[in-house]
Amino acid sequence: MPHCAVGRAAGSKEEARVATALDRLGHRYIYQFQVFDVRGVRGTFFVDFLVTSTTPMSTPVEVFGEFWHQGQLGSEDALRIALIEDKFRGEANPVVILFGSQLGTQEETNTLVLQKVGPG
């Protein structure tokens, strides 16, 4: 499986495709960026990618694979995104959400990342 950052393997094939797309577009990013800790809410510790090369501010990117998120925002996911956006308010762009159903091939992923995040 491709590596995302600092030699860490991607957690899913969708994350690996997004990392490849970000690399191809020339973006700099931090994989699994620790945001905060909220007890009892699964996955609130990290944002999948913090793209640091977007201007004027960094862009948090969440990859919602079908296994975990079923292609729609559940209440826990919506709370998580709201907390992340509140934490970053004024310091980062809004969270970009990429669903696994949109990331079927590398070419589809490249196109979507370019549309949602922009060029590096």
C-alpha positions in Angstrom: 0.0 0.0 0.0 1.4 3.5 -0.8 2.8 5.6 1.9 1.2 8.9 2.8 3.6 10.9 4.9 6.7 10.2 6.9 6.6 6.6 5.8 3.2 5.9 7.3 1.0 3.5 5.3 -2.4 4.7 4.2 -5.2 3.3 6.3 -7.4 2.4 3.3 -7.2 2.2 -0.4 -9.2 5.4 -0.7 -6.7 7.2 1.5 -3.9 5.8 -0.6 -5.5 7.2 -3.8 -6.1 10.6 -2.2 -2.4 10.7 -1.1 -1.3 9.8 -4.6 -3.6 12.5 -6.1 -2.2 15.1 -3.7 1.3 14.1 -4.5 0.6 14.3 -8.3 -0.9 17.7 -7.9 2.2 18.9 -6.0 0.5 19.4 -2.6 2.2 19.3 0.8 0.2 17.7 3.5 0.3 16.0 6.9 -1.3 12.6 7.0 -3.4 11.8 10.1 -3.0 15.3 11.6 -4.0 15.3 15.3 -6.7 17.9 16.0 -8.0 17.1 19.4 -9.4 14.5 21.7 -13.1 14.1 22.6 -13.8 11.1 24.8 -16.5 8.8 23.5 -16.5 10.0 19.9 -14.7 7.6 17.6 -12.0 9.1 15.4 -12.0 12.6 16.7 -8.2 12.6 17.3 -7.1 13.0 13.7 -8.0 14.6 10.3 -7.1 12.3 7.5 -5.1 14.9 5.6 -4.2 18.5 6.4 -3.2 20.0 3.1 -0.7 22.8 4.0 -0.1 24.0 0.4 -3.5 25.5 -0.2 -3.7 29.3 0.1 -4.4 31.4 1.9 -5.0 28.7 4.6 -4.5 24.9 5.0 -7.4 22.6 4.0 -8.4 19.6 6.2 -9.5 16.6 4.1 -11.6 13.7 5.4 -11.9 10.5 3.4 -15.1 8.7 4.3 -14.7 5.2 3.0 -17.8 3.1 2.5 -16.8 0.6 5.2 -17.0 3.2 8.0 -19.4 5.8 6.7 -21.8 4.2 4.2 -21.5 7.1 1.7 -23.5 9.6 3.9 -22.9 11.6 7.0 -24.1 9.9 10.1 -24.8 11.8 13.2 -21.4 10.9 14.7 -19.6 12.0 11.5 -21.6 15.2 11.3 -20.6 16.0 14.9 -17.0 15.2 14.2 -16.9 17.5 11.1 -18.6 20.3 13.1 -16.0 20.0 15.9 -13.2 20.0 13.4 -14.5 23.1 11.6 -15.0 24.9 14.9 -11.5 24.0 16.0 -10.0 25.4 12.7 -12.3 28.4 12.4 -10.4 31.3 10.9 -7.2 29.2 10.7 -8.1 26.8 7.9 -10.5 26.3 5.0 -13.7 24.4 5.5 -13.3 20.6 5.7 -13.3 18.8 2.4 -15.2 15.5 2.5 -14.4 12.8 -0.1 -16.6 9.7 -0.1 -15.2 6.3 -1.0 -17.9 5.9 -3.7 -16.4 8.9 -5.5 -12.8 7.4 -5.4 -13.3 4.2 -7.4 -10.2 4.7 -9.6 -7.0 6.8 -9.3 -8.2 8.9 -12.3 -11.5 9.6 -10.6 -9.7 10.5 -7.4 -7.3 12.8 -9.2 -10.1 14.6 -10.8 -12.1 15.0 -7.6 -9.1 16.1 -5.5 -8.3 18.7 -8.1 -11.9 19.9 -8.1 -12.3 20.0 -4.3 -8.8 20.9 -3.1 -7.3 22.6 -6.2 -3.9 22.5 -7.8 -0.7 22.4 -5.7 
